[in-house]
Amino acid sequence: MNPFSSGTRLRDMIRAIRACKTAAEERAVVRKECAAIRAAINENDQDYRHRNLAKLMFIHMLGYPTHFGQMECLKLIASTGFPEKRIGYLGLMLLLDERQEVLMLVTNSLKQDLNHSNQYIVGLALCALGNISSAEMARDLAPDVERLLQFRDPNIRKKAALCSKRIIKKVPDLAENFMNPASSLLKEKHHGVLITGVQLCTDLCKVSSEALEYFRENCIEGLVKTLRDIANSPYSPEYDIAGITDPFLHIRLLKLLRILGQGDADASDCMTDILAQVASRTESNKNAGNAILYECVETIMSIEDNGGLRVLAINILGRFLSNRDNNIRYVGLNMLMKAIMVDAKAVQRHRATILECVKDSDASIQKRALELVYLLVNESNVKPLTKELIEYLEVSDQEFKGDITAKICSLVEKFSPAKIWYIDQMLKVLSEAGNFVKDEVWHALIIVISNASDLHGYTVRALYRVFQASTEQESLVRVAVWCVGEYGDMLVNNVGMLDIEEPITVTESDAVDAMEVAIKCQRLGLTTKAMALIALFKLSSRFPSCSERIKDIIVQNKRSLVLELQQRSIEFSCILQKHQNIRSALVERMPILDEKTFSGRKAGSLPTAVSTSSIIPCNLPNGIGKPAAAPIGDLLDLSSDDAPPAPVSSGGDFLQDLLGVDLSPASAPSGTSQSPKTGTDVLLDLLSIGTSPSVQSSSSAIDILSSSHDNKAPVSNLNGLASHSSLSANATSPASSAGMMDLLDGTGAITQKHEENGPAYPSLVAYESSTLRMTFNFSRQPGNPQTTFIQATFTNLSPNVYNDFLFQAAVPKFLQLHLDPASSNTLPASGNGSITQCLKVTNTQHGKVLF
């Protein structure tokens, strides 16, 4: 027989595939076998159809495509024999899923098999329906499944209950049809049927509030009795696991009771006794017992308030923390984190055990225990818990120091009873793990020190002692050099000694030595060295006897390769040598820092920086106060302190400022009335869109981006071109005004009128200063209204010659700009000549309204 014919046995094909040494050989074998199966399918080979489908299922499990065999599943399902149906249903569940349209063809076969006289065929149909049922199939076959929930055979009832779970999941509206049959399953003696019935009731409660109320009223007493019977049942070898009768049924019953008791005081009272019995009598030396205890604890914590039961549940979790199994300890910590929200006092009794878990070798248990300790801390226990955590910080692993340091700093800041205690604890943390704290931590410490005026001397002495012991923790060094720079005189003179302090003798030279060590230490970063340099500069005023030595140290850093240190040293040396009169004012102690402002910025409730212009009014050169900018202007930062004040306008006029166009109505001649023009109308004129012929005034603008030259003459006015984008149009007559309005787009009537009355577009002085004048002349070809020609003339009014002249311009996206080369690249001085350049502007949206 051909080894790859349709008659090849499944075991022979498996043996051939396993004998392949490479993936290519395996693909070749599978390809040949699939070809043989396709040939058999085309020949409608009924003798080996079940064998071919079995081989296709194995090939499918290897990951190869087998969609060509899906119809074979339906043919086997439609056959009459049990073996063929079994292979067909197995292939249906493996090769198809609920999203495929082919599945609709099997609905009729499933309905017939659900009503078959052979209970094994009924079981096959229920199995398939429970695995791949779609919403349409569920609606069609739900009555048959509901009927089978009362079938005589327990295996069929069990499979029907599992199939019902799938149906109510796909079609929740059918839940009410299964409430009565499901409640009858809770009275079963067969554990297999009972556990599936409990699962069905659990799912019904989740998808239907009516079902939840129904089971609360009718089934709680029966569930409590069932759980009590199982808990008190004698040894039964059929269901016994580790000395416990059917722990799986225990857990399912507890889950259902948790759902029924949650939010219902009466239901919770009914189950109190049995929960206490399960919690107290279940042994915890086996995994099965621990699983039941965990589910029992979760049920107790979820139902309505019962203080005694909750204490019992939390004590069980405390025993979990003493278990040698890491998984059980982790589960206990997780549950205690939920329990602390319900009964914090009961969890506090297990504080010592939880702290031991922080020292566990397992990283996941360490982190979870640390999070739990963080939740346990309050004003009454912050001191002992912080002490324990700091002691553990000294021996903890490097990778764990960052987490524990962050938690300690947060707890100390949140629950500190006194500033001196806060300072002491923070110094301990910084001395042990200063390299692991964030910058906000030592920033906050400096702010607290600044506000504790009676502790300045104590703090600077404590920091000096720690600094002398070690300079490895950079955050600690930063706080130390800051305090020595601010309060160095207190350090030397022992100002503000407390009773708890030991006397210390520090000379001015010793303090300067400490700062010099910080500057020269190779391990410390740039920020720390810069702070030490500033501290030295401050000490030059506080320690007059050491001022020359301090000056020498600062001078040495003038040759530093680090630009920041070099610049600071040069500036400080200059002050020490040439500006002695202002030194004392510069090195005064910093004012007390605002703790509330820092806390607000840290929490994100305040901006990190506030513009001084928004607090202090800016006096302009002409003495006129700068008006408040519009909100959008502040957002885009379009206002400039050196810009002349603009008249306050309404929100709709803001776009005028953005475009740099003067949109205010021009002064009308005496005796002539002139209607005002809105900003939107003028913008439409500027962009050449839908201009109304009734408009009597307008303006035009073009953005001059840059102008460069190589002449050494002053260039301030030329550079001013880049910032002046507003071009004023001085119209003196309605005709010329209308011509300006029609710069980029005009109407035929207006153009004709202009041509009859004279020049349609008068010249425009676009820019003029003491050094440069720029004039625009406009023209337009007849029959081409969308294109405007501009001839720019540049005249140099200064006595210097400008070389390498360059003019650039920009327009909105819907305009096209073409720049011809300039007539020359040299602009003669004193108006003795000029440069001309032609621009062509085309409006691609001619006649269209864009706004």
C-alpha positions in Angstrom: 0.0 0.0 0.0 1.2 3.5 -0.8 2.4 5.0 2.5 0.6 8.2 1.6 -2.6 6.9 0.3 -5.9 7.7 1.9 -5.9 4.3 3.5 -2.8 5.0 5.6 -3.4 4.6 9.2 -3.1 7.5 11.6 -0.3 5.9 13.5 1.7 5.4 10.4 1.4 9.0 9.4 2.4 10.1 12.9 5.4 7.8 12.8 6.5 9.2 9.4 6.2 12.8 10.7 8.2 12.0 13.8 10.9 10.4 11.8 11.6 13.6 10.0 14.9 15.2 11.0 14.3 18.7 9.5 11.3 21.0 9.2 11.5 20.7 5.4 11.1 16.9 5.5 8.1 17.4 7.8 6.5 19.8 5.4 7.1 17.4 2.5 5.4 14.6 4.4 2.5 16.8 5.4 2.1 18.1 1.9 2.0 14.6 0.4 -0.5 13.4 3.0 -2.7 16.5 2.4 -2.6 15.8 -1.3 -3.8 12.2 -0.7 -6.6 13.4 1.5 -7.7 16.0 -1.0 -7.8 13.2 -3.7 -9.9 11.0 -1.4 -12.3 13.9 -0.7 -12.7 14.6 -4.4 -13.4 10.9 -5.0 -16.0 10.9 -2.1 -14.3 8.0 -0.4 -16.7 7.0 2.4 -14.7 4.1 3.6 -11.7 6.1 4.9 -13.5 9.5 5.6 -13.2 9.2 9.3 -9.5 8.2 9.1 -8.8 11.1 6.8 -10.5 13.5 9.2 -8.5 12.1 12.1 -5.3 12.7 10.2 -6.4 16.2 9.3 -6.9 17.0 13.0 -3.4 15.9 13.8 -2.0 18.0 10.9 -4.1 20.9 12.2 -2.5 20.5 15.7 0.9 20.8 14.0 -0.1 24.2 12.6 -0.8 23.4 9.0 -3.9 24.7 7.1 -6.7 22.2 7.0 -9.7 24.3 5.9 -10.3 22.0 2.9 -11.6 19.3 5.3 -14.3 21.3 7.0 -17.1 19.9 4.9 -15.9 16.4 5.8 -16.8 17.1 9.4 -20.4 17.9 8.4 -20.7 14.7 6.4 -19.5 12.6 9.3 -21.9 14.3 11.7 -24.7 13.6 9.3 -23.9 9.9 9.3 -25.8 7.4 11.4 -23.0 5.6 13.3 -21.6 6.7 16.6 -17.9 6.3 15.6 -18.3 8.5 12.6 -20.3 11.1 14.6 -17.7 11.1 17.3 -14.9 11.9 14.8 -17.1 14.4 13.0 -17.9 16.3 16.2 -14.3 16.2 17.3 -13.2 17.7 14.0 -16.0 20.3 14.2 -14.8 21.5 17.5 -11.1 21.5 16.4 -11.2 22.7 12.8 -14.1 25.2 13.0 -15.1 28.1 15.3 -18.2 30.1 15.9 -17.1 32.9 13.4 -17.2 30.6 10.3 -20.3 30.6 8.2 -20.0 26.8 7.5 -21.2 26.3 11.1 -24.7 27.4 10.2 -25.0 24.2 8.1 -24.6 22.0 11.2 -27.5 23.4 13.2 -30.1 21.0 11.9 -27.8 18.0 12.6 -27.2 19.2 16.1 -31.0 19.5 16.7 -31.5 16.0 15.5 -28.8 14.6 17.6 -30.0 16.5 20.7 -33.3 14.5 20.3 -31.5 11.2 19.5 -32.5 8.1 21.4 -28.8 7.2 22.0 -27.7 9.2 25.0 -24.0 9.0 23.9 -24.9 10.8 20.6 -26.8 13.4 22.7 -23.7 13.8 24.8 -21.6 14.4 21.6 -24.0 17.1 20.4 -24.1 18.8 23.8 -20.3 18.8 23.9 -20.0 20.4 20.5 -22.7 23.0 21.2 -21.0 23.9 24.4 -17.7 24.6 22.7 -18.5 26.3 19.4 -22.1 27.6 19.8 -22.8 31.0 18.2 -25.6 33.4 19.2 -27.8 32.2 16.4 -27.3 28.5 17.3 -27.9 29.2 21.0 -31.3 30.8 20.2 -32.3 28.0 18.0 -31.3 25.1 20.3 -31.9 26.6 23.8 -35.2 24.8 24.2 -33.7 21.4 23.6 -30.8 22.1 26.0 -33.3 23.3 28.6 -35.2 20.1 28.3 -32.1 18.0 28.7 -31.4 19.6 32.1 -34.0 17.2 33.4 -32.7 14.1 31.5 -32.6 10.9 33.4 -28.9 10.3 32.9 -26.7 12.4 35.2 -23.9 12.7 32.6 -26.4 14.3 30.1 -27.6 16.7 32.8 -24.1 17.7 33.6 -23.2 18.3 29.9 -26.5 20.2 29.4 -25.7 22.5 32.4 -22.3 23.3 30.9 -23.9 23.9 27.5 -26.4 26.2 29.2 -23.5 28.3 30.5 -22.4 28.9 26.9 -25.9 29.8 25.8 -26.5 32.4 28.5 -23.1 33.8 27.8 -23.9 34.3 24.1 -27.5 35.3 24.6 -28.1 36.8 28.1 -31.7 37.4 27.3 -32.3 33.7 27.7 -31.2 33.6 31.3 -34.8 33.7 32.7 -35.5 30.4 30.9 -32.8 28.6 32.8 -33.5 29.8 36.3 -36.0 27.1 37.4 -34.0 24.2 35.8 -30.8 25.5 37.3 -32.3 25.8 40.8 -33.4 22.1 40.6 -29.8 21.1 39.9 -28.8 22.4 43.3 -30.6 19.6 44.9 -28.7 16.9 43.1 -26.8 14.2 45.0 -24.4 13.5 42.2 -21.4 15.8 42.7 -20.7 16.1 39.0 -24.2 17.4 38.3 -24.2 19.5 41.4 -21.0 21.3 40.6 -22.1 22.2 37.1 -25.4 23.3 38.5 -23.6 25.7 40.9 -21.5 27.0 38.0 -24.7 27.6 36.0 -26.3 29.5 38.9 -23.2 31.6 39.3 -23.2 32.7 35.7 -26.9 33.4 35.8 -26.4 35.7 38.8 -23.7 37.6 36.9 -25.8 38.2 33.8 -29.3 38.7 35.3 -30.3 40.7 38.3 -33.6 38.8 38.3 -31.8 35.5 38.6 -29.8 36.9 41.5 -32.9 37.9 43.4 -34.5 34.6 42.6 -31.6 32.5 44.0 -31.4 34.7 47.1 -35.0 34.0 47.9 -35.2 30.4 47.1 -31.7 28.7 47.2 -29.5 30.1 50.0 -30.8 27.8 52.6 -30.3 24.8 50.3 -26.8 25.9 49.4 -25.9 26.3 53.1 -27.2 22.9 53.9 -25.3 21.4 51.0 -22.0 23.0 52.1 -22.6 21.9 55.6 -23.2 18.3 54.5 -20.1 18.2 52.4 -18.0 19.8 55.2 -19.2 17.2 57.7 -19.3 14.2 55.4 -17.3 11.2 56.3 -14.4 9.8 54.2 -15.5 9.1 50.7 -12.8 7.7 48.4 -14.7 8.7 45.3 -14.4 12.5 46.1 -11.6 12.6 48.7 -8.5 14.8 47.9 -5.9 15.1 50.6 -8.4 14.2 53.3 -11.0 16.8 52.2 -14.2 15.8 50.5 -14.5 17.4 47.0 -12.6 20.7 47.5 -13.7 21.8 44.0 -17.3 21.7 45.1 -16.4 23.5 48.3 -14.9 26.3 46.3 -17.8 26.6 43.8 -20.3 26.7 46.6 -18.3 29.4 48.4 -18.1 31.5 45.2 -21.9 31.3 44.7 -22.5 32.2 48.3 -20.2 35.2 48.0 -22.2 36.5 45.0 -25.5 36.0 46.8 -24.4 37.6 50.1 -22.8 40.6 48.6 -25.0 43.6 49.3 -27.7 41.7 51.1 -27.6 41.6 54.9 -30.3 38.9 55.3 -28.5 36.5 52.9 -25.2 37.2 54.7 -26.7 36.3 58.1 -27.9 33.0 56.7 -24.4 31.9 55.7 -22.5 33.2 58.7 -22.4 30.0 60.7 -21.3 27.7 57.9 -18.6 30.2 56.9 -17.3 30.2 60.4 -17.4 26.4 60.5 -15.5 26.0 57.2 -12.9 28.6 58.3 -12.2 27.0 61.6 -12.4 23.3 60.8 -10.5 23.2 57.4 -6.9 22.1 57.8 -4.3 24.2 56.2 -1.4 21.7 55.9 -2.4 20.8 52.3 -3.0 22.9 49.2 -6.6 21.7 48.9 -7.3 23.0 52.4 -5.5 26.3 51.7 -7.6 26.8 48.5 -10.9 26.3 50.5 -9.6 28.7 53.2 -8.7 31.4 50.7 -12.1 31.2 49.0 -13.8 31.3 52.4 -11.8 34.4 53.4 -12.7 36.1 50.2 -16.3 35.3 50.8 -16.2 36.6 54.3 -14.6 39.9 53.2 -17.2 40.3 50.4 -20.4 39.8 52.3 -22.1 42.3 54.6 -20.4 43.4 57.8 -19.6 40.8 60.5 -16.7 41.9 62.7 -16.0 38.5 64.3 -15.9 36.7 61.0 -13.6 39.2 59.5 -11.1 39.0 62.4 -11.2 35.2 61.9 -10.5 35.6 58.1 -7.6 38.0 58.7 -6.1 35.6 61.2 -6.2 32.9 58.5 -4.3 35.2 56.2 -1.8 35.8 58.9 -1.2 32.1 59.0 -0.8 32.1 55.2 2.2 34.5 55.7 3.9 31.9 57.9 3.6 29.2 55.3 6.8 28.0 53.6 5.2 28.1 50.2 5.9 31.4 48.4 2.7 31.2 46.4 0.5 31.0 49.5 2.4 33.9 51.1 2.0 36.0 48.1 -1.8 35.2 47.9 -2.0 36.1 51.6 -0.4 39.5 51.1 -2.7 40.2 48.1 -5.7 39.4 50.2 -4.5 41.5 53.2 -4.2 44.5 50.9 -7.9 44.2 50.1 -8.7 43.5 53.8 -6.9 46.6 55.1 -9.6 48.7 53.4 -12.3 46.9 55.4 -10.7 46.3 58.8 -7.3 48.0 59.2 -7.1 47.3 63.0 -7.2 43.5 62.5 -4.5 43.7 59.8 -2.3 45.7 62.2 -2.0 42.7 64.5 0.0 40.9 61.8 2.4 43.9 61.3 5.5 41.9 62.5 4.8 39.0 60.2 4.3 41.4 57.3 7.6 43.2 58.1 9.3 39.8 58.0 7.9 39.3 54.5 9.7 42.5 53.4 12.9 40.8 54.2 12.0 37.7 52.2 14.4 36.5 49.5 11.6 36.4 46.9 11.5 39.7 45.0 7.8 39.6 44.3 7.0 38.9 48.0 9.3 41.8 49.0 7.5 44.3 46.8 4.0 43.2 47.8 4.9 43.2 51.5 6.4 46.7 51.1 3.2 47.9 49.5 1.2 46.5 52.3 3.5 48.1 55.0 3.0 51.4 53.2 -0.8 51.0 53.6 -0.4 50.1 57.2 1.5 53.2 58.3 -0.5 55.9 60.1 0.3 58.7 62.7 0.4 56.2 65.6 2.8 53.7 64.2 5.0 55.7 61.8 8.0 55.8 64.1 8.4 52.0 64.7 7.6 51.0 61.2 10.0 53.6 59.7 12.7 52.4 62.1 12.2 48.8 60.9 12.3 49.8 57.3 15.5 51.9 57.7 17.2 49.0 59.5 16.3 46.7 56.7 17.5 49.3 54.2 21.0 48.8 55.5 21.1 45.2 54.6 18.7 45.1 51.5 19.8 44.2 48.0 20.9 46.9 45.7 18.0 46.3 43.2 15.5 46.7 46.1 16.9 49.9 47.7 15.2 52.1 45.2 11.7 50.8 46.0 12.2 50.8 49.7 13.8 54.2 49.8 10.9 55.7 47.8 8.4 54.2 50.3 10.3 55.4 53.3 10.6 59.0 52.0 7.0 59.1 51.2 5.9 57.8 54.6 8.3 60.2 56.5 7.0 63.2 54.5 3.3 62.2 54.9 3.2 61.2 58.6 6.1 63.2 60.2 5.2 64.2 63.8 7.9 66.8 64.1 10.5 68.5 61.8 13.4 67.3 63.8 12.3 63.7 63.5 11.7 64.2 59.7 15.3 65.6 59.4 16.8 62.7 61.4 15.0 60.0 59.3 15.9 61.7 56.0 19.5 61.9 57.0 19.5 58.2 57.8 18.0 57.4 54.4 20.3 59.6 52.5 23.4 58.2 54.3 22.3 54.7 53.5 20.8 55.0 50.0 21.3 58.6 48.9 22.2 57.6 45.4 18.8 55.9 45.0 16.5 58.8 45.9 15.0 61.2 43.4 15.9 64.9 43.2 12.5 65.8 44.7 13.5 64.1 47.9 16.5 66.2 48.8 14.8 69.3 47.4 12.0 68.8 49.9 14.5 68.2 52.7 16.3 71.5 52.0 12.9 73.3 52.0 12.0 71.8 55.4 15.5 72.7 56.8 15.0 76.3 55.5 11.7 76.6 57.3 13.0 75.1 60.6 14.9 78.2 61.8 15.5 76.8 65.3 17.1 73.6 63.8 19.6 75.2 61.4 22.5 74.7 63.8 21.5 71.2 64.7 21.0 70.2 61.1 24.3 71.6 59.7 26.3 69.9 62.5 24.5 66.6 61.8 25.2 66.9 58.1 28.8 67.8 58.7 29.3 64.6 60.8 27.8 62.4 58.2 29.7 64.2 55.4 33.0 63.6 57.3 32.2 59.9 57.5 31.5 59.3 53.8 31.0 61.1 50.5 29.6 58.2 48.6 25.9 59.2 48.7 25.7 62.2 46.4 22.3 63.4 47.5 23.5 63.6 51.0 26.6 65.6 49.9 24.4 68.1 48.1 22.3 68.8 51.1 25.4 69.0 53.3 27.2 71.6 51.1 24.0 73.6 50.8 23.6 73.8 54.5 27.3 74.5 55.1 27.1 77.4 52.6 24.0 78.8 54.2 24.7 78.1 57.9 28.5 77.7 58.1 28.8 80.3 60.8 26.4 78.3 63.0 28.5 75.2 62.4 31.7 77.0 63.6 30.1 78.8 66.5 27.9 75.9 67.7 24.8 78.1 67.5 21.5 76.5 68.5 22.9 73.4 70.4 20.3 70.9 71.6 20.4 68.7 74.6 20.5 65.6 72.5 23.6 66.7 70.6 27.2 65.8 71.4 29.6 68.8 71.3 31.6 69.2 68.1 34.5 71.5 67.3 34.7 72.8 63.8 37.0 75.6 62.6 36.5 77.8 59.6 39.3 76.0 57.9 37.6 72.7 58.5 34.5 73.9 56.8 36.4 75.2 53.8 38.3 71.8 53.7 35.0 70.0 53.4 33.9 72.1 50.5 37.2 71.6 48.8 36.9 67.9 49.2 33.4 68.0 47.5 34.8 70.0 44.6 37.8 67.7 44.0 36.0 64.4 44.6 35.9 62.5 41.3 32.8 60.5 42.1 30.6 63.5 42.5 28.7 65.0 39.6 28.7 68.5 38.1 25.6 69.7 40.1 27.3 68.8 43.4 30.5 70.5 42.5 28.7 73.6 41.3 26.8 73.7 44.6 30.1 73.3 46.6 31.6 76.2 44.6 28.6 78.4 45.4 28.9 77.4 49.1 32.6 78.4 49.1 31.6 81.7 47.6 29.2 82.3 50.4 31.7 81.3 53.0 34.1 83.9 51.7 31.9 86.5 53.4 31.1 84.5 56.5 34.7 83.5 57.1 36.8 86.6 56.5 40.0 84.9 57.8 39.7 82.2 55.0 38.7 84.5 52.2 42.2 84.4 50.5 42.2 80.6 50.6 38.7 80.5 49.2 39.7 82.9 46.5 42.6 80.6 45.6 40.3 77.5 45.4 37.9 79.4 43.2 40.8 80.6 40.9 42.0 77.1 40.5 38.7 76.1 38.9 39.0 78.9 36.3 41.1 76.3 34.4 38.5 73.6 34.7 37.6 71.6 31.6 34.0 71.7 32.6 32.4 74.8 31.2 29.9 75.3 34.0 32.5 75.2 36.7 34.9 77.4 34.7 32.2 80.0 34.1 31.1 80.1 37.8 34.7 80.4 38.9 35.4 83.3 36.6 32.3 85.1 37.7 33.0 84.5 41.4 36.6 85.6 41.1 35.5 88.8 39.3 33.2 89.6 42.2 35.8 88.9 44.8 38.4 91.0 43.1 36.5 93.9 41.7 33.1 94.1 43.3 33.6 93.7 47.0 30.9 96.3 47.6 28.1 94.0 46.4 29.5 90.7 47.7 27.8 90.8 51.0 24.4 91.4 49.4 24.9 88.6 47.0 25.9 85.9 49.6 23.1 86.6 52.1 21.2 83.6 53.3 18.4 82.5 51.1 14.9 83.5 52.2 12.7 80.9 53.7 11.3 78.7 51.0 7.6 78.2 50.7 6.7 74.6 51.5 3.1 74.9 50.1 4.4 76.2 46.7 6.8 73.3 46.5 4.2 70.7 47.5 1.8 72.1 44.9 4.3 72.0 42.2 5.3 68.5 43.2 1.7 67.4 43.1 1.2 69.1 39.7 -1.4 71.5 41.0 0.7 74.6 40.2 2.8 75.3 37.2 6.6 74.8 37.6 7.3 78.3 36.5 5.3 81.5 36.5 6.0 84.3 34.1 7.0 87.5 35.9 5.2 89.5 33.3 1.9 88.0 34.5 2.6 89.1 38.1 4.4 92.4 37.7 3.1 95.0 35.2 5.7 95.8 32.6 6.3 99.5 32.1 6.9 100.3 28.5 9.2 103.0 27.3 6.4 105.4 26.7 5.0 104.9 30.2 1.9 103.0 29.0 1.2 99.8 30.9 1.1 96.7 28.8 -2.5 95.5 28.3 -3.4 92.0 29.2 -3.0 89.6 26.4 -5.8 87.5 25.0 -5.8 83.9 26.3 -4.9 82.5 22.9 -2.1 85.0 22.6 -0.7 83.8 25.9 -1.0 80.2 24.8 0.9 80.9 21.6 3.3 83.3 23.3 2.8 85.8 20.6 3.1 88.9 22.8 6.5 90.5 23.1 7.7 92.8 25.9 9.5 95.0 23.5 6.6 95.4 21.0 4.5 98.6 21.1 1.2 98.2 22.9 -1.7 97.1 20.7 -5.2 98.3 21.4 -7.3 95.9 23.3 -9.5 94.1 20.9 -12.3 91.5 21.1 -11.7 87.8 20.8 -12.6 87.9 17.1 -9.9 90.4 16.4 -7.1 88.2 17.7 -6.4 86.8 14.3 -5.6 90.3 13.1 -2.7 90.4 15.6 -1.6 86.9 14.6 -1.4 87.9 10.9 0.3 91.2 11.8 -2.3 93.2 9.8 -3.7 96.6 10.9 -7.4 95.9 10.6 -8.6 99.0 12.4 -10.8 101.3 10.3 -8.7 104.1 8.6 -9.4 107.6 9.7 -12.0 109.0 7.5 -11.6 112.5 6.0 -13.5 115.2 7.8 -17.0 115.3 6.8 -17.0 111.8 5.3 -18.5 108.9 7.0 -16.8 105.5 6.8 -18.4 102.3 7.9 -16.2 100.1 10.1 -14.8 96.9 8.7 -14.8 93.7 10.7 -11.6 91.6 11.1 -13.1 88.7 9.2 -14.0 90.9 6.2 -10.5 92.4 6.0 -9.0 88.9 6.4 -11.1 87.8 3.4 -9.8 90.8 1.5 -6.3 89.9 2.4 -6.7 86.3 1.4 -8.6 87.2 -1.8 -11.7 85.3 -0.8 -15.3 86.4 -1.5 -14.7 90.1 -1.1 -17.7 92.3 -1.0 -17.6 95.3 -3.3 -19.2 97.5 -0.6 -16.1 97.5 1.6 -14.6 100.9 1.8 -11.2 100.2 3.4 -8.7 97.4 3.5 -5.1 96.5 3.9 -2.5 94.2 2.4 0.3 92.2 3.9 3.2 90.0 2.9 5.7 88.4 5.3 9.3 89.4 4.8 11.3 86.6 6.3 14.9 87.6 6.0 17.5 90.0 4.6 21.2 89.4 4.8 24.3 91.3 3.8 28.1 91.1 4.4 28.7 94.8 4.9 29.9 95.8 8.3 27.5 98.7 8.6 24.8 98.5 11.3 22.2 96.0 10.4 19.5 96.5 13.1 17.1 98.0 10.6 17.6 95.3 8.1 17.1 92.6 10.6 13.9 94.4 11.6 12.4 93.2 8.3 12.1 89.8 9.8 9.8 91.0 12.5 7.7 93.5 10.6 5.0 91.7 8.8 2.3 94.3 9.1 2.1 96.6 6.1 -0.2 99.6 6.4 -2.2 100.8 3.5 -3.0 104.5 3.5 -6.0 104.9 1.4 -7.2 108.4 0.6 -10.2 107.7 -1.6 -12.8 105.0 -2.1 -11.4 104.1 -5.4 -7.9 103.5 -4.2 -9.2 101.7 -1.1 -11.3 99.4 -3.3 -8.2 98.8 -5.4 -6.2 97.8 -2.3 -9.0 95.5 -1.3 -8.9 93.8 -4.7 -5.2 93.1 -4.5 -5.3 89.3 -4.9 -8.8 88.8 -6.1 -11.3 91.3 -7.5 -14.6 91.5 -9.2 -15.0 92.4 -12.8 -17.1 95.5 -12.1 -14.6 97.0 -9.7 -11.7 96.3 -12.0 -13.4 98.0 -14.9 -14.2 101.0 -12.7 -10.6 101.2 -11.7 -9.3 101.1 -15.3 -11.7 103.8 -16.3 -10.8 106.2 -13.4 -7.0 105.8 -13.4 -4.4 103.5 -11.8 -6.1 100.5 -10.4 -3.4 99.7 -7.8 -1.4 102.6 -6.4 2.2 102.2 -5.1 2.6 101.1 -1.5 5.5 101.8 0.9 5.7 98.4 2.5 8.6 99.2 4.9 10.6 102.4 5.7 13.2 103.2 8.3 16.2 105.5 8.5 18.3 103.0 6.5 16.0 101.3 4.1 12.8 101.9 2.1 10.8 99.2 0.3 8.1 100.1 -2.2 5.6 97.7 -3.9 3.9 98.4 -7.3 1.0 96.2 -8.2 -0.4 95.2 -11.6 -2.7 92.5 -13.0 -3.2 91.2 -16.5 -6.6 91.4 -18.1 -8.5 88.1 -18.1 -6.2 86.6 -15.4 -7.7 88.0 -12.1 -6.2 85.3 -9.9 -2.6 86.4 -10.6 -1.0 89.6 -9.2 2.3 91.0 -10.2 4.3 92.9 -7.6 7.4 94.9 -8.4 9.5 95.6 -5.2 11.9 98.5 -5.2 14.5 98.7 -2.5 16.3 102.0 -1.7 19.3 102.3 0.7 19.0 105.5 2.8 22.1 104.8 4.9 25.7 106.0 4.0 26.9 102.3 3.8 26.7 100.1 0.8 24.9 96.8 1.3 26.4 93.7 -0.4 24.9 90.3 -1.1 21.4 91.6 -1.0 18.7 88.9 -0.5 15.0 89.2 -0.3 12.6 86.4 0.8 8.8 86.3 1.2 6.2 83.8 2.4 2.5 83.4 1.6 -0.4 81.2 2.9 -0.6 77.7 1.5 -3.4 78.4 -1.0 -1.3 81.1 -2.6 1.6 80.4 -5.0 4.6 82.7 -5.0 7.2 83.1 -7.7 10.3 85.3 -7.1 12.3 86.5 -10.0 16.0 87.3 -9.5 16.9 90.7 -8.1 18.3 93.3 -10.5 21.5 93.5 -8.5 23.0 92.1 -5.3 24.5 95.4 -4.3 22.4 98.3 -2.9 24.1 101.7 -3.3 24.3 104.1 -0.4 22.5 107.3 0.2 19.7 106.6 -2.2 22.0 106.8 -5.3 20.4 103.8 -6.8 17.9 101.0 -6.1 17.3 97.3 -6.6 14.1 96.0 -8.2 12.7 92.5 -7.9 9.5 91.0 -9.4 7.0 88.8 -7.5 4.1 86.9 -9.0 1.4 85.8 -6.5 -1.3 83.3 -7.8 -4.5 82.6 -5.7 -5.3 78.9 -6.3 -8.6 79.4 -4.4 -9.8 82.3 -6.5 -13.4 83.1 -5.9 -13.9 80.4 -3.2 -14.9 81.0 0.4 -12.6 79.2 2.9 -14.1 80.5 6.1 
